[in-house]
Amino acid sequence: MSGSVEGADGSCSYTGENLKYTDSTTTAIEALYFNFSGAKHTFAALVHVEQTGIDAVISGVVTEGWRKGN
């Protein structure tokens, strides 16, 4: 994965990898984003996404860089 997003830190580019994808009534995704690079901060994060219909819950932890451990 790669792309860009907008946030409080301005434009941010990212690269990442889907580690696990389960497509069912509830879609589950495990992904590692290993290079979020913004104007002020850079970090990596491991995230878990569960989506049912249009509702989704995203949780995760910052594994490297800015706010590591959060």
N, C-alpha and C positions, 0 to 999 in steps of 0.2 A: 504494500500500500504506500501511496505517497500523495501529497496534496497540500492544500493550504486552508487555513481558517482565520477568522477575525475574532479578536477578543480584547480584553482590557489592555493587553500588551501590544496592540496593533496587529499587523499581519504576522502570521506564524506559519512556517512550513513544517511538515512532518514526514517521516517515513516509519513504516511499521510492518508487522507480519501477523497474519491470522494464525493462531496456534491450534484452535479448535473451533469448528462450526457445526452446530446441530440444528437442522431445519425441521421443526415440528410445530405443533400448536403454539408452543412457546419456543421461539428461536433463541439459542444460546451461543454466544461468541466469547472466546478468550483471545485476546490480542495483546501483543507487545508493541508499544510505540517507543522506538528506541532513539528518536531524534526529533523532539519538538524544539524548534529554534525560533524564538521571538526576538524582538528588538532588545529586550532587557534580560530574558531568562531562557535557559536551555535545560531540558530534563527528559528523562525516559520514564515510562509508566507501563504497568501491567494492568489491563482492565478486563472486566467481566460485564457482559451485556446480556440482559434477558428481555425479550420483546414478545408481547402477546397483543395481537392486533396493532393498534396505533400507540399503545402504552409501552414504554421501555424504562428499565432501571439500569443505570450504569454505576458500577463501583470499581474501585481499584486502588492502587498504591503507587506512589512515585518511587522508582527503584534507583535512580541516579540523578544527580544535579540538584537544581533549585527545588527546595521543599522535600528533599529525600525523606522517605518514611511516612509522608502524609498521603 
